[in-house]
Amino acid sequence: MSQKQQIEENNYLILNSRSSKFITQTKLEAIPRYMIYDKNGQLSHQDAPGPDQKVVLEVLSYLQNH
């Protein structure tokens, strides 16, 4: 589906969804999902708006200032 939707960059396939440490730690329940990480690699926004949504700039601005 990622190839069909042309979203191959920064796209990750999770093969072990039932035992994935990433899914457990982030409490990921739905896919697809956009997440925003800060420059230190810390999860800043677990359910971020997609890059095509205008509100994403507001979210990024807020996260940058807090």
PyMOL commands that set and color helices and strands:
alter all, ss='L'
color gray80, all
select helices_A, chain A and resi 21-26+55-65
alter helices_A, ss='H'
color red, helices_A
select strands_A, chain A and resi 34-37+43-48
alter strands_A, ss='S'
color yellow, strands_A
deselect
rebuild
show_as cartoon
